């Protein structure tokens, strides 16, 4: 159960990495690839790389079902990267609007 507590910070870290790569690649590629597809591919790539780095550092042998676990985590990272950042921006804008309305 200890290791499950690390899952949320890992997903958040991977989401931040995916968001950064997405923004850079969107600028470089001039929006030639749909953003959601780009986020999905980046999520899969970044999650698999992170999984293999973790397995190497922890000295854990790779087992076939880890692929499915990584895909599941990649979809969580993808969802968080696509919708989490937009919702966060929307929340900040709403809070600032409420604050400015109170001051008026």
N, CA and C atoms as an extended XYZ file, in Angstrom:
312
Properties=species:S:1:pos:R:3:atomname:S:1:resname:S:1:resid:I:1 pbc="F F F"
N         0.821       -1.194        0.000 N   UNK     1
C         0.000        0.000        0.000 CA  UNK     1
C         0.862        1.253        0.000 C   UNK     1
N         2.087        1.129        0.519 N   UNK     2
C         3.013        2.258        0.517 CA  UNK     2
C         3.206        2.832       -0.877 C   UNK     2
N         3.420        1.941       -1.796 N   UNK     3
C         3.755        2.367       -3.154 CA  UNK     3
C         2.584        3.013       -3.875 C   UNK     3
N         1.360        2.718       -3.466 N   UNK     4
C         0.189        3.346       -4.078 CA  UNK     4
C         0.136        4.839       -3.757 C   UNK     4
N         0.688        5.229       -2.618 N   UNK     5
C         0.706        6.640       -2.229 CA  UNK     5
C         1.594        7.459       -3.166 C   UNK     5
N         2.523        6.818       -3.833 N   UNK     6
C         3.402        7.511       -4.767 CA  UNK     6
C         2.748        7.728       -6.131 C   UNK     6
N         1.640        7.078       -6.379 N   UNK     7
C         1.027        7.133       -7.705 CA  UNK     7
C         0.537        8.532       -8.074 C   UNK     7
N        -0.101        9.228       -7.153 N   UNK     8
C        -0.634       10.561       -7.457 CA  UNK     8
C         0.487       11.549       -7.790 C   UNK     8
N         1.546       11.658       -6.983 N   UNK     9
C         2.616       12.579       -7.372 CA  UNK     9
C         3.292       12.183       -8.675 C   UNK     9
N         3.376       10.887       -8.939 N   UNK    10
C         3.979       10.439      -10.196 CA  UNK    10
C         3.122       10.875      -11.370 C   UNK    10
N         1.810       10.678      -11.271 N   UNK    11
C         0.907       11.089      -12.347 CA  UNK    11
C         0.970       12.602      -12.532 C   UNK    11
N         1.016       13.353      -11.444 N   UNK    12
C         1.118       14.813      -11.557 CA  UNK    12
C         2.435       15.227      -12.202 C   UNK    12
N         3.516       14.581      -11.830 N   UNK    13
C         4.808       14.886      -12.450 CA  UNK    13
C         4.828       14.560      -13.926 C   UNK    13
N         4.284       13.395      -14.279 N   UNK    14
C         4.220       13.024      -15.691 CA  UNK    14
C         3.313       13.986      -16.469 C   UNK    14
N         2.226       14.428      -15.831 N   UNK    15
C         1.321       15.378      -16.480 CA  UNK    15
C         2.039       16.692      -16.774 C   UNK    15
N         2.829       17.170      -15.825 N   UNK    16
C         3.567       18.414      -16.040 CA  UNK    16
C         4.561       18.255      -17.183 C   UNK    16
N         5.254       17.133      -17.219 N   UNK    17
C         6.210       16.870      -18.301 CA  UNK    17
C         5.489       16.817      -19.640 C   UNK    17
N         4.358       16.117      -19.692 N   UNK    18
C         3.594       16.015      -20.940 CA  UNK    18
C         3.091       17.389      -21.366 C   UNK    18
N         2.619       18.198      -20.421 N   UNK    19
C         2.168       19.549      -20.762 CA  UNK    19
C         3.292       20.391      -21.344 C   UNK    19
N         4.481       20.300      -20.757 N   UNK    20
C         5.616       21.083      -21.265 CA  UNK    20
C         5.996       20.639      -22.675 C   UNK    20
N         6.111       19.324      -22.888 N   UNK    21
C         6.457       18.821      -24.211 CA  UNK    21
C         5.381       19.174      -25.231 C   UNK    21
N         4.134       19.128      -24.816 N   UNK    22
C         3.034       19.445      -25.728 CA  UNK    22
C         3.119       20.894      -26.180 C   UNK    22
N         3.341       21.795      -25.259 N   UNK    23
C         3.422       23.214      -25.621 CA  UNK    23
C         4.594       23.475      -26.557 C   UNK    23
N         5.729       22.863      -26.286 N   UNK    24
C         6.899       23.051      -27.149 CA  UNK    24
C         6.631       22.484      -28.540 C   UNK    24
N         6.095       21.267      -28.604 N   UNK    25
C         5.853       20.642      -29.905 CA  UNK    25
C         4.756       21.350      -30.686 C   UNK    25
N         3.771       21.914      -30.000 N   UNK    26
C         2.734       22.677      -30.702 CA  UNK    26
C         3.339       23.893      -31.392 C   UNK    26
N         4.292       24.537      -30.725 N   UNK    27
C         4.948       25.713      -31.314 CA  UNK    27
C         5.830       25.306      -32.494 C   UNK    27
N         6.549       24.205      -32.332 N   UNK    28
C         7.474       23.748      -33.368 CA  UNK    28
C         6.725       23.235      -34.598 C   UNK    28
N         5.651       22.485      -34.381 N   UNK    29
C         4.947       21.839      -35.490 CA  UNK    29
C         3.826       22.698      -36.074 C   UNK    29
N         3.602       23.875      -35.511 N   UNK    30
C         2.570       24.785      -36.012 CA  UNK    30
C         1.201       24.129      -36.112 C   UNK    30
N         0.824       23.373      -35.112 N   UNK    31
C        -0.491       22.737      -35.021 CA  UNK    31
C        -0.820       21.827      -36.210 C   UNK    31
N         0.194       21.105      -36.716 N   UNK    32
C        -0.052       20.144      -37.803 CA  UNK    32
C        -0.703       18.869      -37.295 C   UNK    32
N        -0.506       18.552      -36.019 N   UNK    33
C        -1.088       17.359      -35.405 CA  UNK    33
C        -2.140       17.835      -34.405 C   UNK    33
N        -3.313       17.180      -34.365 N   UNK    34
C        -4.307       17.564      -33.357 CA  UNK    34
C        -3.718       17.455      -31.951 C   UNK    34
N        -3.999       18.436      -31.130 N   UNK    35
C        -3.398       18.505      -29.801 CA  UNK    35
C        -3.739       17.287      -28.953 C   UNK    35
N        -4.976       16.823      -29.011 N   UNK    36
C        -5.358       15.664      -28.194 CA  UNK    36
C        -4.586       14.413      -28.599 C   UNK    36
N        -4.361       14.234      -29.894 N   UNK    37
C        -3.578       13.078      -30.361 CA  UNK    37
C        -2.127       13.205      -29.900 C   UNK    37
N        -1.608       14.416      -29.971 N   UNK    38
C        -0.233       14.655      -29.524 CA  UNK    38
C        -0.090       14.357      -28.034 C   UNK    38
N        -1.054       14.795      -27.242 N   UNK    39
C        -1.016       14.536      -25.795 CA  UNK    39
C        -1.091       13.038      -25.513 C   UNK    39
N        -1.932       12.317      -26.244 N   UNK    40
C        -2.041       10.869      -26.044 CA  UNK    40
C        -0.725       10.165      -26.346 C   UNK    40
N        -0.107       10.497      -27.475 N   UNK    41
C         1.158        9.860      -27.844 CA  UNK    41
C         2.246       10.218      -26.835 C   UNK    41
N         2.327       11.492      -26.465 N   UNK    42
C         3.339       11.899      -25.483 CA  UNK    42
C         3.117       11.228      -24.131 C   UNK    42
N         1.863       11.085      -23.732 N   UNK    43
C         1.564       10.422      -22.459 CA  UNK    43
C         2.038        8.983      -22.474 C   UNK    43
N         1.775        8.286      -23.561 N   UNK    44
C         2.219        6.896      -23.666 CA  UNK    44
C         3.746        6.803      -23.637 C   UNK    44
N         4.404        7.645      -24.417 N   UNK    45
C         5.869        7.595      -24.497 CA  UNK    45
C         6.497        7.939      -23.152 C   UNK    45
N         6.056        9.048      -22.549 N   UNK    46
C         6.639        9.488      -21.282 CA  UNK    46
C         6.374        8.471      -20.176 C   UNK    46
N         5.182        7.896      -20.139 N   UNK    47
C         4.857        6.917      -19.107 CA  UNK    47
C         5.692        5.650      -19.260 C   UNK    47
N         5.863        5.173      -20.482 N   UNK    48
C         6.676        3.966      -20.680 CA  UNK    48
C         8.139        4.224      -20.335 C   UNK    48
N         8.646        5.389      -20.709 N   UNK    49
C        10.026        5.724      -20.349 CA  UNK    49
C        10.179        5.782      -18.832 C   UNK    49
N         9.225        6.435      -18.162 N   UNK    50
C         9.276        6.524      -16.700 CA  UNK    50
C         9.190        5.141      -16.058 C   UNK    50
N         8.353        4.272      -16.628 N   UNK    51
C         8.222        2.926      -16.079 CA  UNK    51
C         9.539        2.165      -16.188 C   UNK    51
N        10.186        2.228      -17.345 N   UNK    52
C        11.430        1.489      -17.514 CA  UNK    52
C        12.556        2.081      -16.668 C   UNK    52
N        12.550        3.402      -16.482 N   UNK    53
C        13.542        4.015      -15.598 CA  UNK    53
C        13.321        3.531      -14.168 C   UNK    53
N        12.057        3.525      -13.729 N   UNK    54
C        11.750        3.054      -12.373 CA  UNK    54
C        12.147        1.588      -12.192 C   UNK    54
N        11.821        0.752      -13.158 N   UNK    55
C        12.165       -0.669      -13.053 CA  UNK    55
C        13.671       -0.858      -12.971 C   UNK    55
N        14.408       -0.066      -13.731 N   UNK    56
C        15.868       -0.175      -13.719 CA  UNK    56
C        16.439        0.267      -12.378 C   UNK    56
N        15.935        1.397      -11.868 N   UNK    57
C        16.448        1.913      -10.590 CA  UNK    57
C        16.092        0.981       -9.432 C   UNK    57
N        14.852        0.485       -9.430 N   UNK    58
C        14.392       -0.364       -8.331 CA  UNK    58
C        14.891       -1.799       -8.448 C   UNK    58
N        15.450       -2.148       -9.591 N   UNK    59
C        15.944       -3.507       -9.777 CA  UNK    59
C        14.836       -4.534       -9.899 C   UNK    59
N        13.704       -4.112      -10.451 N   UNK    60
C        12.544       -4.985      -10.615 CA  UNK    60
C        12.557       -5.548      -12.028 C   UNK    60
N        12.291       -6.836      -12.153 N   UNK    61
C        12.240       -7.467      -13.468 CA  UNK    61
C        10.937       -7.089      -14.180 C   UNK    61
N        11.040       -6.868      -15.470 N   UNK    62
C         9.871       -6.522      -16.272 CA  UNK    62
C         8.975       -7.748      -16.422 C   UNK    62
N         7.669       -7.554      -16.211 N   UNK    63
C         6.677       -8.606      -16.374 CA  UNK    63
C         5.650       -8.102      -17.378 C   UNK    63
N         5.088       -8.997      -18.185 N   UNK    64
C         4.232       -8.618      -19.306 CA  UNK    64
C         3.047       -7.748      -18.904 C   UNK    64
N         2.456       -7.976      -17.746 N   UNK    65
C         1.266       -7.219      -17.368 CA  UNK    65
C         1.580       -5.768      -16.995 C   UNK    65
N         2.838       -5.442      -16.814 N   UNK    66
C         3.227       -4.062      -16.532 CA  UNK    66
C         2.913       -3.137      -17.701 C   UNK    66
N         2.856       -3.699      -18.894 N   UNK    67
C         2.477       -2.918      -20.074 CA  UNK    67
C         1.062       -2.371      -19.896 C   UNK    67
N         0.148       -3.201      -19.418 N   UNK    68
C        -1.239       -2.770      -19.230 CA  UNK    68
C        -1.352       -1.740      -18.100 C   UNK    68
N        -0.555       -1.917      -17.077 N   UNK    69
C        -0.544       -0.945      -15.987 CA  UNK    69
C        -0.041        0.396      -16.507 C   UNK    69
N         1.023        0.372      -17.290 N   UNK    70
C         1.579        1.608      -17.847 CA  UNK    70
C         0.585        2.284      -18.795 C   UNK    70
N        -0.137        1.491      -19.580 N   UNK    71
C        -1.143        2.074      -20.479 CA  UNK    71
C        -2.253        2.728      -19.668 C   UNK    71
N        -2.690        2.083      -18.607 N   UNK    72
C        -3.716        2.672      -17.741 CA  UNK    72
C        -3.249        3.982      -17.122 C   UNK    72
N        -2.019        3.999      -16.634 N   UNK    73
C        -1.468        5.224      -16.058 CA  UNK    73
C        -1.304        6.289      -17.141 C   UNK    73
N        -0.902        5.875      -18.345 N   UNK    74
C        -0.738        6.824      -19.447 CA  UNK    74
C        -2.063        7.489      -19.792 C   UNK    74
N        -3.165        6.744      -19.753 N   UNK    75
C        -4.468        7.350      -20.025 CA  UNK    75
C        -4.859        8.317      -18.917 C   UNK    75
N        -4.499        8.018      -17.677 N   UNK    76
C        -4.752        8.965      -16.578 CA  UNK    76
C        -3.932       10.237      -16.774 C   UNK    76
N        -2.676       10.078      -17.163 N   UNK    77
C        -1.813       11.231      -17.436 CA  UNK    77
C        -2.371       12.030      -18.604 C   UNK    77
N        -2.807       11.335      -19.636 N   UNK    78
C        -3.376       11.989      -20.816 CA  UNK    78
C        -4.613       12.796      -20.438 C   UNK    78
N        -5.507       12.199      -19.691 N   UNK    79
C        -6.734       12.876      -19.277 CA  UNK    79
C        -6.412       14.093      -18.418 C   UNK    79
N        -5.500       13.914      -17.476 N   UNK    80
C        -5.123       15.025      -16.608 CA  UNK    80
C        -4.441       16.139      -17.393 C   UNK    80
N        -3.620       15.771      -18.357 N   UNK    81
C        -2.927       16.784      -19.157 CA  UNK    81
C        -3.893       17.529      -20.076 C   UNK    81
N        -4.874       16.832      -20.622 N   UNK    82
C        -5.821       17.485      -21.536 CA  UNK    82
C        -6.802       18.371      -20.798 C   UNK    82
N        -7.328       17.888      -19.680 N   UNK    83
C        -8.412       18.607      -19.022 CA  UNK    83
C        -7.998       19.290      -17.733 C   UNK    83
N        -6.990       18.797      -17.085 N   UNK    84
C        -6.581       19.373      -15.808 CA  UNK    84
C        -6.078       20.793      -15.916 C   UNK    84
N        -5.224       21.067      -16.897 N   UNK    85
C        -4.644       22.388      -17.040 CA  UNK    85
C        -5.702       23.409      -17.428 C   UNK    85
N        -6.590       23.038      -18.349 N   UNK    86
C        -7.661       23.951      -18.767 CA  UNK    86
C        -8.593       24.272      -17.610 C   UNK    86
N        -8.948       23.263      -16.832 N   UNK    87
C        -9.818       23.489      -15.679 CA  UNK    87
C        -9.124       24.335      -14.622 C   UNK    87
N        -7.827       24.140      -14.446 N   UNK    88
C        -7.069       24.926      -13.483 CA  UNK    88
C        -7.069       26.397      -13.890 C   UNK    88
N        -6.835       26.675      -15.180 N   UNK    89
C        -6.875       28.046      -15.681 CA  UNK    89
C        -8.262       28.649      -15.494 C   UNK    89
N        -9.281       27.876      -15.789 N   UNK    90
C       -10.654       28.347      -15.640 CA  UNK    90
C       -10.951       28.679      -14.177 C   UNK    90
N       -10.496       27.862      -13.245 N   UNK    91
C       -10.703       28.111      -11.830 CA  UNK    91
C       -10.020       29.400      -11.392 C   UNK    91
N        -8.789       29.607      -11.824 N   UNK    92
C        -8.067       30.827      -11.465 CA  UNK    92
C        -8.772       32.055      -12.014 C   UNK    92
N        -9.236       31.987      -13.265 N   UNK    93
C        -9.956       33.112      -13.855 CA  UNK    93
C       -11.241       33.408      -13.088 C   UNK    93
N       -11.965       32.385      -12.678 N   UNK    94
C       -13.197       32.585      -11.923 CA  UNK    94
C       -12.912       33.199      -10.557 C   UNK    94
N       -11.857       32.738       -9.894 N   UNK    95
C       -11.501       33.301       -8.592 CA  UNK    95
C       -11.091       34.764       -8.720 C   UNK    95
N       -10.336       35.088       -9.761 N   UNK    96
C        -9.943       36.481       -9.974 CA  UNK    96
C       -11.142       37.356      -10.295 C   UNK    96
N       -12.078       36.815      -11.052 N   UNK    97
C       -13.299       37.562      -11.391 CA  UNK    97
C       -14.127       37.818      -10.134 C   UNK    97
N       -14.251       36.830       -9.265 N   UNK    98
C       -14.996       36.987       -8.019 CA  UNK    98
C       -14.311       38.045       -7.142 C   UNK    98
N       -12.984       37.992       -7.082 N   UNK    99
C       -12.251       38.952       -6.274 CA  UNK    99
C       -12.424       40.369       -6.807 C   UNK    99
N       -12.379       40.547       -8.120 N   UNK   100
C       -12.547       41.875       -8.708 CA  UNK   100
C       -13.986       42.374       -8.557 C   UNK   100
N       -14.971       41.473       -8.571 N   UNK   101
C       -16.367       41.875       -8.375 CA  UNK   101
C       -16.601       42.353       -6.948 C   UNK   101
N       -15.935       41.720       -5.978 N   UNK   102
C       -16.071       42.121       -4.580 CA  UNK   102
C       -15.459       43.489       -4.326 C   UNK   102
N       -14.371       43.792       -5.045 N   UNK   103
C       -13.704       45.066       -4.866 CA  UNK   103
C       -14.468       46.221       -5.520 C   UNK   103
N       -15.314       45.932       -6.474 N   UNK   104
C       -16.075       46.970       -7.188 CA  UNK   104
C       -17.226       47.500       -6.385 C   UNK   104
